[in-house]
Structures are given as C-alpha cells and as structure tokens.
Amino acid sequence: MSILERDKMLEMYETMVRIRAFEKRAEELFLDNKIPGFIHLYIGEEAIAAGVMAHLRPDDFITSTHRGHGHMLAKGADSKPMMAELFGKKTGYCKGKGGSMHIMNFELGVLGANGEVAGGLPIAAGAGMAIAMIKKTDQVVVCFFGDGASNRGAFHEALNWAKVYNLPIVFVVENNCYASTACTHETTSVEDIAVRGQGYNIEGITIDGNDVLEVYETAGKAIKKAREGGGPTIIEAKTYRLKGHFVGDPQKYRGEVEVKEKWPGEPIGRFENFLREKGVLDDVSKEEIWKKYEAEIEKAIAFSQESPYPAPEEALTDLFVDDTGYDY
Amino acid sequence: MGEITFSDAICRALKEEMAKDPTIFTYGEDIAKQGGIFGQYKGLLGSYSDRVIDTPISEEVIYGSAVGAALAGTRPVVEFHFSDFLFTGITAIVNQVMKIRYMSGGQGSLPIVFRGPDGRGKSAAAQHSQSIESIFMHVPGIKVASPAFPKDIYGLLKTALTGDDPVMIFEHKMLYGFKEEVPDEEFFIPFGKAEKKREGDDVTVVAMSRMVHESLKAAEELAKEGIECEVLDLRSLVPWDKEAVLESVKKTGRLVTVHETWRRCGWGAELAATVQEEAFDYLDGPVLRVGGRNVPDPFSPPQEEFVMPNKDWVVKEVKKFFA
C-alpha cells in the first residue's frame, strides 16, 4: 500500500467519523429540544459522501437532499456555521433561513440540500449545462438523491437531459431501503435502481454503498469520465437507513429486529476492521481521531448556543439582491 | 428610430445583451431551429447558435435547471413556451427558483429570466390561453412583468438580462406582431414603474399587457362622452408602482382595474384592497374590477370572445360611476 493510498484512506475514515460525530450530537440535541424543525440523519450512510467527495475539487458542484448533513460536511463545510444553521441562529450558513433541510453554501459548491424529493436533479442538470455548454470548464457535478427520488418525474427528465447534452454529471442514488416510511422494494419497479440508466443510454452501476473503498473506486472512474467529457453515469450505492426518516420517527413500518440486524454492516466499523488489518489504524489512533472530531463538534455546539438568533425583521431580507427589509 | 414589432424588440434586447455577456444563454422548446412557436425568435439562432438551445419537453428540468445554471455562474434565459405549461414544472419555479436565494440567507445572486407567451385570443382553448401572472404576485420570490408595447418589452428585458434576481415576463401572444417606433439607442426600463399612457381627471384605469390597448380604446370612446380617463400601464406587477396608482386615484377619486386574467383573485383585487386601505378618503366610489370570466377558456370563437374582456367591458364599468 502506497503512502498516498494510506493517507486517502485515513482521510475518508476521518470524514466518516466527523459526520457520525456531528449526527450523533445533532440527534441528542434535537431530542433535547435544542434544535427546532425536523432533522434527517445520515447515520449509516457516511461511506457514500466520504468516498465520492474524496475525488472532488473545491470548484466542483454537488446537489444534496433533505438528508444532507454528510454531503455538506464532506464537501468541506465548517461545523460551526453548519451546526448554527440547525439551531436557526444568525451565524448559520444560511443565517437561520434554511435550517437542516435547506443547508447550502455556494462557495463550497453545495447548491443546496433540498426539502423536495428529487428537487436537486434539475438543479444539477442546469449546473452541468453551464459548465459544459457555456463556460466550457472541466468542473463536474455530483447529484445525490435517494431511492424515493428515482420514482419522481424529475429524475427521468434529468437523466434524459444529461445524456442528450452529454453533461458532466455523476448521479449518485443512495438507496437506503426506505423512501420516508415506504419500503423501497414495495414502491419501486426495479430491484436495482441503476438499471434505470439503461432507459436513458446512461451507464448504471450498483455497488455496496457501505464499503467506502468500493464507493471511492467507482466514483473515481465516473468522475474522471465526466471531467474528460465522457458524460453522465448513475451509481446506485446500496445502504441502509439505520435511523428513522426523521429524528422522532415512531417507525411503525419496520421492526426493531430488522434494524438491529443491520447495525453490524454499518460502514465505519467495517472500514475500521479493514484499516486494522492493513495496519493503518489501531486503538490509539482510532481514539485520537474520534476525540478530535467529538471535540470539534462540541465547539460547534458551544458556538451555536452562544450565537444570537437573527432579528425577526431580518425575515424581510434576502429575497432579492437589492432588498433591505421591504415586504414585497 | 424605426418601427419594430414586439417580437423584434425581444430579439433585439437578447442579441444586444448576448453580445456583451458571453454567459447569457437561452433555451426552451422550439426556439432555435423553429424560431419560436409563433416565429418570434426569427434570426436569433443565426446570431448565437451555441447559446440558443432547443430542449426536450421536460418542463421540470427546463425551469429547475435555471437555478443550477445561475449558481454555476451563467445567466439562463428560459422560454416557457406557453404560460399554461408553467404548471407542468411549477414546483421547480415555486419551490426552487423562488425560494433558493432566500433559504440560502442571501448568498450570491440568482440571475434568471423566464419569459414567453400567455393570453387568450387565438382559440387556443383552455390549455394554451391562460394568463397566470397573479399567481406569481401571490407567492413571493420572483419579479413579474407583462408589458404592452415593444419599447417596454425591450427595456424591461434589458433590465432583467442585466439584473441579479429571478424574473418572470409574460408576453401576450396577440401582441407579438404589434409595431411601434422604438429609439435606436439602447435604454433600460426599471421594474416597478408604471407609465401614464393618457391623462385624465375623472377616472383612473390601471391595466397591463393587452388590456392597456383595450383600455386606451375605451378611454377614447369615453372622452367623446365627456369622461376623461387617466390610463396607467402598470408594466410590472412585482414590484408594482403603488405610488403612481395612489397619486392618480387621489386626483380622480375613482379606480377601475383591468386585466385579462380571471376576475376572481386577479391582481386587480390586490390593487383594490391596497387603494381602499391607503386612499379611502379620496375615493368617490368603490374600486371596480374588469377581469375575465371565471371559467376555463372555451375553444369556440364566440365563446372565447364572451369570456375575454375588451374595451366595451371597460366602458361599461367606467360608466357605472356616473350612472
């Protein structure tokens, strides 16, 4: 194993740990009524964001979903304004106007988490057009969405569109077995969502989304292809939603046993075992990494709690560029 | 100064701004090779073949892609083909375009122009005739205009193409061939400014789009009977020129709003409510509204005629003040 590979693996492991540390505390804070609204956790799906984002440049774009904390963190978000946004504070990435479901940062190339299932697909299509047809740069777009989105019209329109214009888009469907409370195999006509790519003449690949190395390898090829003008790919990363649809979900649609049986397959533990076998990780370094990110998240929480709420009247700004509190 | 059509004015504004800004591009159904469903973009493809793009019939992506294109550093100009089809991809507009800048806390700008035909008058029936501008006045998040004259579509489009906010421009399909003299020098018309098309002391008539023409005809007819109407062309709806309307109403004491869209919950109702709130003491009578009848658009010519407002409706309404 080369040093480069070692560093990349550790980088991905750290990304996964950082996301998990964030999500565990976000869950606790929500249950403790510190975070308003709804939050949707990425616990158990961290390998996908980590493996894909390891290939992206700062100037590449992503579109995310309502379950988007992991994507945003992996694309380089600072945990302080990230957590502050969940709290609805003025210091949040969106000054408290978006919250968990709409967290975004254009400078990081994150064109939005999205409260609408499949809402990011048309946006990704447009970013792809701008890059490939007008600006003619070698940027790429990675469009994350869930299995549920693949049953919406926007998915089908966007795949056709991306192929027609040969756009540099990698579609990443995170198949976590549930679309809100609906079981995916009961609501989806195909076993593997990636086969839907065939209908649009797009290469589709189904992978184990809980294996970060498989995600890394597959995404690397697809992103390279997109960057070099080879057009779109659809990657289906099979995973499992270990938590409810949202924090507080009574989960009447599945039993505790099912979830319990899925925990041993979660991606961080699996990757840890691999890294130990390769001699890249041991108990000491593991603890150091966890402590590092747990400390980072505690600082982010303290920052969020100390931060002020935005003034109520600031609700009248930011609709248009030149508005200063006008009620249109 | 030469006479040009409404369509010519659109193409002129687009060509001028596309020449200046290489990030402006326009796309939609039937616009490149065909030159628009009414031939309204004739010659545009020849000038900028790589930036005038025919798309699949995929409205949700046509509209929603504008967000991604704008955030990736370009200025998309989206042709919506028929206003009726905005409903086909309405979620991309209402839930994405109209919200994303606000939800982001004002990060960056969102320079997007939506434009295309609306309106009745060609027996296009219920799915190709609707005027839906009031909906975009109700939901916050996009600037709205619906000009009546070539110089106004030119000037407003120029402003939209160089601005930083999402804009929706409705162009009445019966106006594309309308001609007038337009100055050769470039000029810009701001959103939110009405234009006084006729002076009068007796009644204020506020109209937009094709109904400005009907209102002017009505005013001419009423003048023969000694009733002088002040006709305001609102030109844009979000923001709308409240000051100009109030100033005129304070002078005349009477207001009639005129739009082709359905009378029920049309923008005339919003103007009426605002005027009674802010100029009640100046009013000599209730605010009256002219608007289309509250049915889907019928196909048969005499029926279409029956549901669509014209100058006679305006005359009839104005005369109610003096009955």
Chai-1 contact restraints between the chains, C-beta under 6 A:
chainA,res_idxA,chainB,res_idxB,connection_type,confidence,min_distance_angstrom,max_distance_angstrom,comment,restraint_id
A,C94,B,S104,contact,1.0,0.0,6.0,A-B,restraint_1
A,C94,B,G105,contact,1.0,0.0,6.0,A-B,restraint_2
A,K95,B,G105,contact,1.0,0.0,6.0,A-B,restraint_3
A,K97,B,M103,contact,1.0,0.0,6.0,A-B,restraint_4
A,K97,B,G105,contact,1.0,0.0,6.0,A-B,restraint_5
A,G98,B,M103,contact,1.0,0.0,6.0,A-B,restraint_6
A,H102,B,M103,contact,1.0,0.0,6.0,A-B,restraint_7
A,M104,B,S104,contact,1.0,0.0,6.0,A-B,restraint_8
A,F106,B,L71,contact,1.0,0.0,6.0,A-B,restraint_9
A,F106,B,Q107,contact,1.0,0.0,6.0,A-B,restraint_10
A,F106,B,G108,contact,1.0,0.0,6.0,A-B,restraint_11
A,L111,B,L71,contact,1.0,0.0,6.0,A-B,restraint_12
A,E116,B,N95,contact,1.0,0.0,6.0,A-B,restraint_13
A,P122,B,E60,contact,1.0,0.0,6.0,A-B,restraint_14
A,P122,B,V61,contact,1.0,0.0,6.0,A-B,restraint_15
A,P122,B,G64,contact,1.0,0.0,6.0,A-B,restraint_16
A,P122,B,S65,contact,1.0,0.0,6.0,A-B,restraint_17
A,P122,B,A92,contact,1.0,0.0,6.0,A-B,restraint_18
A,I123,B,G64,contact,1.0,0.0,6.0,A-B,restraint_19
A,I123,B,V67,contact,1.0,0.0,6.0,A-B,restraint_20
A,I123,B,G68,contact,1.0,0.0,6.0,A-B,restraint_21
A,A124,B,G68,contact,1.0,0.0,6.0,A-B,restraint_22
A,A125,B,V61,contact,1.0,0.0,6.0,A-B,restraint_23
A,A125,B,S65,contact,1.0,0.0,6.0,A-B,restraint_24
A,G126,B,S65,contact,1.0,0.0,6.0,A-B,restraint_25
A,G126,B,A66,contact,1.0,0.0,6.0,A-B,restraint_26
A,G126,B,V67,contact,1.0,0.0,6.0,A-B,restraint_27
A,G126,B,G68,contact,1.0,0.0,6.0,A-B,restraint_28
A,G126,B,A69,contact,1.0,0.0,6.0,A-B,restraint_29
A,A127,B,G68,contact,1.0,0.0,6.0,A-B,restraint_30
A,A127,B,A72,contact,1.0,0.0,6.0,A-B,restraint_31
A,M129,B,A69,contact,1.0,0.0,6.0,A-B,restraint_32
A,A130,B,A69,contact,1.0,0.0,6.0,A-B,restraint_33
A,A130,B,A72,contact,1.0,0.0,6.0,A-B,restraint_34
A,A130,B,T74,contact,1.0,0.0,6.0,A-B,restraint_35
A,I131,B,A72,contact,1.0,0.0,6.0,A-B,restraint_36
A,I134,B,F25,contact,1.0,0.0,6.0,A-B,restraint_37
A,I134,B,T74,contact,1.0,0.0,6.0,A-B,restraint_38
A,A154,B,E60,contact,1.0,0.0,6.0,A-B,restraint_39
A,E157,B,S58,contact,1.0,0.0,6.0,A-B,restraint_40
A,E157,B,E60,contact,1.0,0.0,6.0,A-B,restraint_41
A,E157,B,V61,contact,1.0,0.0,6.0,A-B,restraint_42
A,A158,B,V61,contact,1.0,0.0,6.0,A-B,restraint_43
A,N160,B,P56,contact,1.0,0.0,6.0,A-B,restraint_44
A,W161,B,S58,contact,1.0,0.0,6.0,A-B,restraint_45
A,W161,B,V61,contact,1.0,0.0,6.0,A-B,restraint_46
A,D318,B,Y102,contact,1.0,0.0,6.0,A-B,restraint_47
A,D318,B,G105,contact,1.0,0.0,6.0,A-B,restraint_48
A,D318,B,G106,contact,1.0,0.0,6.0,A-B,restraint_49
A,L319,B,Y102,contact,1.0,0.0,6.0,A-B,restraint_50
A,F320,B,D165,contact,1.0,0.0,6.0,A-B,restraint_51
A,V321,B,S109,contact,1.0,0.0,6.0,A-B,restraint_52
A,V321,B,D164,contact,1.0,0.0,6.0,A-B,restraint_53
A,V321,B,D165,contact,1.0,0.0,6.0,A-B,restraint_54
A,Y328,B,P140,contact,1.0,0.0,6.0,A-B,restraint_55
